[in-house]
């Protein structure tokens, strides 16, 4: 399939990118002072979301109380080897602590075993635990075959997820690629969002992901991307580059 993304011909403006940016801080060992500075920067940048570790949620609520910024967190992170019950419990706790969006990591052992019922079941367990929250499913696409990416996307859709997401950003296999984003977008056909995450560092890379079908971006270097925004159109990245 080579079907263009529905929005591929629409220019991604700076403002539209910020609205779709999940400004991310998932580094282990983050201190309250580092979180405070991160949140100050997030508000100054004007991002739509921040993605932070579950243990940081309570400290983020106050600083963001009067802000339109939505809070995203992760469960089963970064390995995905937690049981479905634990992931569901993590999601419930995260929602209670103020997260509106939950990014869960799929158990790759189920994927490698072609246990698609198992993949769907664990996603559904989290979905049913947080029915009023946005659920994104992290596939770790750099470690998967194209067929596995397609099957994971189908399982996520069947289980009621809202988004599929490329990567945790912590796996040695790599992060987001245009190729993977395109496969995901073609598979979900606009019925789910597609979050490109993992190693995206330039505005040119963001625009390539957008053209391939990404509708949300997991970004830690948001300020650096904005610094390159005006030159992104002139310096295109390779279509199969790993970002």
N, C-alpha and C positions, 0 to 999 in steps of 0.2 A: 504494500500500500504506500502511496505517496500523496495522500490527501492533505492539502494545506490546512493548517489550523484555522478555525473560523475567524480569528482575529489577526491572522498573519499579515494582512494588507493594511492593518490599522497601526498608525504610528504610536509607539509607546512613549508618551511624554514623561518628563521628569516627575511631574505631579502624579501621574498614573502609576509610575514605578513605585514611588514612595507609599502610595495607598496599598500596593500589593507586596510591600516589603515586610518580611518577618525579621526585624533587626535582632540578631542572635548573640546570646552570651551563655554558652554551655560549658565553659572551661571548668574542670574540677578545681576545687580549692578557691573559688571566687569569694572574696571577702565582702562584708556589708558596704565598706567604703568603695570598693570597685563597682558593686551593683549601683550604688548611688550615682556615681559618675556616669555609668552606662545609661541610666534612666534619664539623667539630665541631657545627655547627648541625644538620646532617642527623641525626646520632646523637641529639642532644638532642630533636629533633622526633619521632623514632621512625618515620621514613619507611621504606618497604619497599625503595626503590631510589634510587640517584642516577644522573643522566644527565650525563656530562661529555665533553669533547672527547677525541679519541684521544691527543693528546700529554700529557694529564694522567693517563692510566691508571696508569703505573708509580708516580707519586707518591701515588696514592690507595690502592694495595694495602696498604701498611703500616698506615696509620691505620684501615683497615676490616677488618684481618685477623681480629680477634676479634669482629667485628660481624656480625649477620645481614643487614646491608644489602647488596643485590646491585648490581653495577656495570653500567650501561648506557652505550653510546657510539653514535656516529653514523658512517655512511660515505656517501660521495657528497654530503657536506653542505657548504653548504645548497642548492646549485643543482641537483644531480642529473645534471649533464651529463658526468660521468666515464664512461668506458667500463665495461661490465659486468665486464671482466677486472680493472680497477683497483678497482672496488667489492668484488669478491671478494677481491682481495689485501689491501685495507684491512681487511676483515672477519676474515681469517685472522690478520693481525697484531694486531688488536684482541683477538681471543680469546686469543692467546698472551700478550698484555700484561695479561690479567685480566678482560676484559669478558665477562659472561655473557649479556647481551642486546645485540643489534645493531639499530639503527634506520637503515634505508637509505632514501635519497631516490630516487624513480623519475625517470627522464629524461622531462621534460614534452614534449620534442619528439616522442617516440614516441607519447605520448598524443594530442597535437594532430594527429598524422598518422593516428590510428586504427590504429596498428600494435600491436595487442594481442598478437600473437605475440612481437613484440619486447619489450614490457613483461614478458610472462611469462618470456621467455628470460633477461632480465637479473636478475629476481628469483630465478629458478631457479639461476642461476650463483652467486649469493650463498648461497642455501639449501644447495646442494651443497658449498660451500666450508666451511660451518660447521654440519654436520648436528646437532651436539649443543647448539647455542646457540639461544636464543629469537630469532626474526627478526620485526621489525616493519617494515612498508612505509609510508613517508610519501608521501601522495598530493598534498599541497598543495591541499586541497579548495576553498579560496576562489577559486582560479584555474581551477576546472573546472566543467563543466556537470554536472547531475544524472546524465545518461547516462554521462558520462565517469567519474564517481565509481563508478557501478555496475560499469562495465566493468573499471576498475582493481581493484576489490575481487574480482571474479571471477578476474582474472588472478593476483592475489596468492594466492588460495585454490588455484588450479590449480597454482601453482608451489611450494606447500608452506609458505607463510608462516604464522606463528602469530598475528599481529596486523595490522590495518590502522590507520593513524594519520593524523590530519587534516592536520597542518601542521608546518613547521620552526619557525615563530615569527619567521622572518626575511624572509618574502615580503611586498612591499607590498600584495598583494591582500588580505591579512588572515589571521586565524587560524581557530580552531575556531568552528563554529556548531552550534546544536542541530539545524538542518535537515540539515546534512551528516552529523552523527553518526547521526541517525535513518536516513538513507538507507544508510549503511554497515552499521549494525546489522541492518537489514531484509535487506540483501543477503547478509551472511555468516551470518545466522540462528543465531548462537551457536556456529558451528563455528570461528570465529576470534574473538580478542579485538578490541576497538575502543578505541584510545587517542585521547582528546581532548587536544589540545595547541595552545597558541598563544593568548595573551591571556586566559587564565582566571585571574581575580583575586579572586573572592569565593566564599564557600560556597554562595550561591544559584546561581551559575553552575555550580559543580560538581554540585549536585543536579539542575539542569536537564539537564546532560549525562548524568548517571547515568540519569535517567528516560527519556532518548532512546535509551539503549543503550550508553553508554560503560562500559568495564570497567577502564580504566587512565587515569591523568591525568598529563600532562606539565605540571609546575608549577614556576615559578621563585619565586613569592611565596607559598610554602607557609605561612610563619608568619602572613602577613596573612590568608590564608584561614581558618586556625584561629582567628584573632581574631574573625572574623565568624560562626563556626560556630553559635553559640547564637541568632543572629538571622536565619539564612538562611531558615528556614521562613516567617518573616513577610514577608520582602522578596523576592519571586520576580522573576526577570529575565524580559525579553521572550522569547518562544519562538523568535524568529528573530534575536535579537540576536547580533552578532559580538562575541566576548569577547577 
